[in-house]
């Protein structure tokens, strides 16, 4: 099938369409969709793995098991290990009991009570072991490890989050988490149980033919060599299996982002073909893992046949010197030994390959760059930053901490007094949004940024972001009610234990929420759908109304905290002119005494600020009056 990139006519058509002005689509959305389409047709080149990484994957590491054991608790894991050995022993106690029964008094039925009690004891042990493992220990480990991965992701730098594909992060929270939450605990318990069962079976076999002990070292060496040979490949196949799924998740996300262009340009067939190709690539490692597992079963079956042959030879050679019931139990144990041996190695190798999820988690924790956290954060009052004045001194910001990374803000210095309304203007990519990100502590920067006289690098980032009110183009929708979305910092509050005082506070708070929603003409839409208790997803808000909802959330936050600094990134880009004018009036009234930094793309926005700051390639070029900048913007729009 012809590659669309090799068709010059289509390339010209696409280039012309992409560069055409489309006022109905914002620049940010257009850039995002365009980038998604470009990435959609370019498969990532195969990433080579360095020899040291290959050697590490082949060998594995016992330290990873300690990570998992520590997430459960070492004492709790010891209890689980003891239970697994007791369970293995109790499984074969009835067989041993029957041997004693047939030797002592095979005609008596009194022995049956003991046999039934042993079977019941085994059932109780297995119930207890599985309840502890899957009801308590595995859940505790999964929650702890997932929390570690989530904390690393939430604390990652902006440069990492923008340069890492969505599919890679999604793959860690799906495939990797599935390994250490579901697969690993099962394999680990089966390994301990099957090992104990193998020890018991070997003891039973040796009890009937003591000469079998001569072959025991050879059997152990053979098993060790087989598992070592198998694991060299299976560990790597598990890593490849996890890595090959990441492009598939990225493909899903990018297809969703660029679905309009795929349909418009007739790329549906080609897109589906690529999806099948990525799906095939993701399934190849899994298929090969199944193949080598079949090979493992074959080799272990042959090894068991050799053990049975040796046992038969010894019994025939010993002749009358052997006990009949003991020999029968030994033959029965040999048949069970083959199955147990296969299950042991499958469980062990399954544990070794499943621990790849932990290996990738440890690698993720080690290699993911983290945000700067002050060693001794400033002890600030809960109502910090009531004035909101901001002072930039020689600020140069980067998305990545490395000095090799090009700065996106260059030597920026500006003092913004309390109550100033500042408009940031400039072309796309000039550094306007990056400047706001630096204020929120999302970017690594040199220089000094102070809010109300406090260096923000000495402030805990969570506290800083909770005290600075920000409104962006993209509305954040939580899977909660309208009330919880307007008060996101109260989501974790306990709503069950309510008192009369809490009920009165809730009523007064609800009155404020309704007032704010009415001021933005959002209340009528949900009044008959359940009011503040309706889920936000069911409210029926349009994209523009969701932007208004974000403004309502910011106004509520301002009334709740009294914060004096507000950052606005073109929060009304999806509104028509009339609704935009009404909303700006509400914003001016709500944030009248606040310091406001606004990214301005529209002429109306520019005219409402006290002064404008023009940026170009991360540098401040001019500071001017809003009227002059608005006239310049209007003149440029006419050409």
GUSEGU-686502 format. One record per residue (C-alpha): x, z, y. Coordinates in pm, whole numbers, plus 50000, padded with zeros to 5 digits. Layout:
<recs>
XZY/...
</recs>
This chain:
<recs>
500005000050000/501284990950346/502765018650557/500835020850888/504095027151075/505354992550971/502404974751129/503454965751488/499944956551600/498554989951488/501485008451645/500814991551981/497114999851953/497855036051871/500425039052150/498005024652402/495155046752290/497295078052288/498585071452640/495175062952788/493615088353021/490725106952860/489275132553099/487025147652832/489985160952632/492385186552780/496115179452777/496905208652547/494335197952288/495505161852312/499165171652265/498285193551967/496265166251795/498875139851871/501635161351723/499465167951418/498975130551363/502685123551397/503585150451145/500805139050915/502545106450827/506055120150801/506975138150482/509595164750526/512965154350382/513895173450071/515655204950169/518835210349979/519515244949843/523065257149886/524995266249569/524955303549652/521155303149679/520905283949349/523145309449177/521095338249319/517875322749191/519355317948844/520575353748814/517705372648972/518155408349092/517215442348953/516985454849312/513705435949348/512165457349075/513245488249268/511445474449573/508255471749372/508725505449202/509305522049540/506105506349672/504245523849387/506285555849386/509035563349134/507315593648982/504055574448941/505905545448782/507605569448540/504165582148435/503075546248377/506185538748170/505625569447951/501995559447901/503025524447794/505385538447528/502755562847404/500255534547390/502625512847188/503255541046944/499555549246910/498775512946824/500885514746506/500065550546410/496965539446211/499135515246006/501685542445935/498855566445856/497415541945599/500835539445433/500975577245397/497335577345281/497985552145003/501075571244889/499445605744884/495825601344776/494455565544798/491165575344627/490275603044874/487995595845170/489005626645367/491865607845529/489425584845710/488675611145976/492335612146079/492445574046087/489405572746318/490875599446548/494115579746584/492195548146673/490125567346930/493305582347076/494735547347125/491555536047303/491725565747542/495375558747621/494835521747694/491865529947918/493885555648111/496895532748145/494925502948275/492915524648513/496085539248663/497785505348685/495055482948826/492885509448989/495565528949176/499225518449141/498915480549175/496515484149467/498885507749648/501825484349593/499895453549702/498655469950022/502125482950108/503915449950047/501225429950225/501515453450522/505285447750531/504805410150535/502085412850800/504245435151022/507165410851001/504885381951094/503205400751379/506595411151518/508155376551483/509435359651796/507475332651972/510195307551883/509775314251513/505975311651525/506025278851717/508705262551501/507355273651161/504625252851005/501305269550947/501405260550578/504645279750526/503195312050664/499865306550489/501695300950160/503355335050187/500045352850236/498385333849950/500775323849670/503495349949732/500985377949783/499115367349469/502335371249268/503155406949369/499515418149396/498045404249071/500595387148848/503645409948867/501955443448781/500305427948475/503535412348348/505545443748421/503205466348224/503055441347939/506865440447933/507125478147894/504355478947637/505735450047430/509245464447441/507985497447304/505965478647040/509045458946935/511055490946894/508325506046677/508035474346465/511795472246412/511785508546298/508965501346051/510735470645912/514015489445876/512285518145697/511445495845400/514745477345383/517675496545525/519935466345476/517985449145756/519895471145999/522935448945938/521105419346094/519765439346390/522775433046622/522555395746552/518835395846632/519435414346961/522205390047061/519995360246976/517105373647185/519455380847476/520895345647469/517455329647445/516015348747742/519145342547949/518985305147882/515275304247957/515405324648277/518095302948437/515475275648457/512205294848485/513305315048789/514185283548979/510975266448872/508945295549012/510745292949347/510175255349355/506535260549258/506035283249560/507935260549798/506095228849696/502725244049785/503675249650150/503515212250244/500065210550085/498755238950303/500345222850609/498635190250518/495235207550506/495745223450849/497015191651014/494255170650863/491705194651011/493405192251353/493585154351352/490405145051165/488975126351467/491965103151486/492055097951110/488455086151114/488845065751434/491845045851311/490715041150953/493455062850803/491135079750555/492395061550244/496035066150338/495445102550421/493735108950086/496595091349909/499085114250078/496975144349982/497035134049616/500785128649636/501355163249780/499015177849519/500985160849241/504245173949387/502845209249400/501715207849035/504905193248884/506875226248882/503905244348727/503605218048452/507325220548377/507005258448358/504305254448092/506575230447900/509505254347888/507155282547788/506135261847486/509815256947407/510305294547426/507435300347181/508935275246936/512395291146943/511005326146899/508865314246608/511965300346437/513795333146499/510945352746341/511005329546039/514685337445995/513945374846010/511185371145748/513525351145525/516175378145548/513595405145466/512305386345160/515845380645038/516655417645070/513475428144886/514145403644603/517755414644581/516865451644584/514225447044312/512735479344180/514555500644434/511925494244698/508555511244760/505555488044727/503515502045015/506575502945240/507385466545160/503775456445230/503825474345563/507145457745645/505785422845573/502735430445785/505045442846059/507155411146039/504045390246104/503205412646399/506835412646510/506835375146567/503785377346790/505095408346968/508505392347020/506935361547173/504725382747396/507675404747495/509825375947609/506885358847775/506045391047959/509675396948054/510255361548171/506885362448346/508035393548532/511305376848622/509615345748757/506815365148928/509325386549110/510105355049307/507285365649539/509215397549615/512445377749655/510795355349911/509325385850086/512755402350113/514235369550236/511395366250488/512015401550618/515745394850645/515665360550811/512635362751041/513765370051398/511935399851544/510845408251895/512935431852102/511765467652063/513175494552294/515055521952113/513565548452342/510455534052508/509345547452843/506785575352825/504145560853055/500695574253143/497625558752984/496585543753320/499965527853391/500185497153617/497255504653847/498925484854130/500165455253929/503005443354150/505565422153966/509225416054049/511235388253881/515025389653927/517195361053796/514995355753491/516065329453236/513835328052928/514195311552587/511925307252288/514785316952055/517245345652111/520205322652043/522155312752354/522325277452210/518585274552265/517835256852596/516235279252860/512635271652950/512745294053259/515875290853472/517055317653717/513565326153842/513315352554116/510105362554292/508515394454426/504715395954395/503065423754591/500105443754468/496835425154514/498455390854561/496705360754411/499405336354298/498875300954172/501485286053937/501555248153967/503605220753805/503435193353549/502985199553177/506105215853034/507355228953367/507345265153246/504105279453386/502765293253056/506265304152954/506495325653266/503315344053169/504605348152814/507765364052954/505645389153148/503925398652820/507275402552642/506785373252405/509985355252509/513635365252498/515015365052849/517975375353061/517415391253398/514875416853504/511065417353500/509475448353651/505805458153666/505055486553905/508785493653918/509275497053540/511515473253342/509215458353076/512065457352822/511895495352821/508175495252743/506655493952396/505325458452360/501985469352215/501405492552510/502545465952757/500125439752625/497285464652613/497755472252984/498095436353109/494825416953114/495215380753006/492735352052983/493735319852805/492175285752747/491765292352376/489135318952319/489845345252054/486895350751820/486935380851590/484725381951283/482715409951439/479655416151653/479425406852019/479955443552107/483155446151903/484435413352048/483925426452400/485635459252305/488335447852058/490375479752097/487505499851947/487245480151621/488985507451420/486905535651567/484775555851326/481145545951392/479655567451116/480245601951265/478215598451583/477195627451806/474705629652091/477545626752341/478895595752168/475425580852161/475065586052538/478485570652598/477505541352380/474345535552582/476235535552912/478885512352767/476235488452637/474665487452982/478005476453127/478415449752859/474945435652923/475595435453297/478825415753255/477225390853017/474345385453259/476745379053548/478205350253345/474805337653220/475625346452858/473025373152787/469965350652755/471595331852464/471825362852244/469075385152382/466555374652113/469145371451833/470025408151809/471735414052141/475115430952121/474755435951745/474655398851660/477795383951506/479715363451761/479875334051519/476045334151508/475565336751884/475435298951927/477915297352214/479475264052307/483205259852370/482725264752743/480565295552686/483225309952458/485665306652747/483175325752960/482975351752684/486765356352707/486365361953080/483655387653010/485995405552770/488695406653040/486265420453299/485155447653058/488795455952983/489525458553355/486655483053406/487725502753100/491435506253182/491785500453556/494775477653496/496045460853811/497675429553665/495745399053543/497185367053391/494925336353379/495805303453209/493125278853332/490335299153179/487555275253294/488955242053171/485875234452956/483275241453228/481535216753456/482085218653832/478965239253909/479555264753633/483225266053727/482395274654088/480015302453981/482555316853739/485345317553996/483095337854222/482605363153941/486365364153879/487135370254247/484665398854260/485835414853934/489575412354010/489425415554387/491965443954410/494175431854121/497395412054122/496465378453967/498815351453835/496865319553769/498045287153613/496315261353830/495485225953722/492425220653940/492245216554315/489515243154341/491745268554168/494645261754402/492555266854715/491495302054609/494985317754579/497115334554848/500155312654782/501415288254521/504655287154324/505705252554208/507845249853895/509745220153757/511755221253434/511675259253439/512945262653796/511035273854102/511055245054350/508765256254632/506595284854750/503785271654964/500395276855116/497485268754884/495945243955129/499085222655142/499445222554763/495755214754718/495975185254958/499045172554773/497185176154442/494145157854578/496305129554711/498115126154377/494785125254191/493595095454395/496545073554293/
</recs>
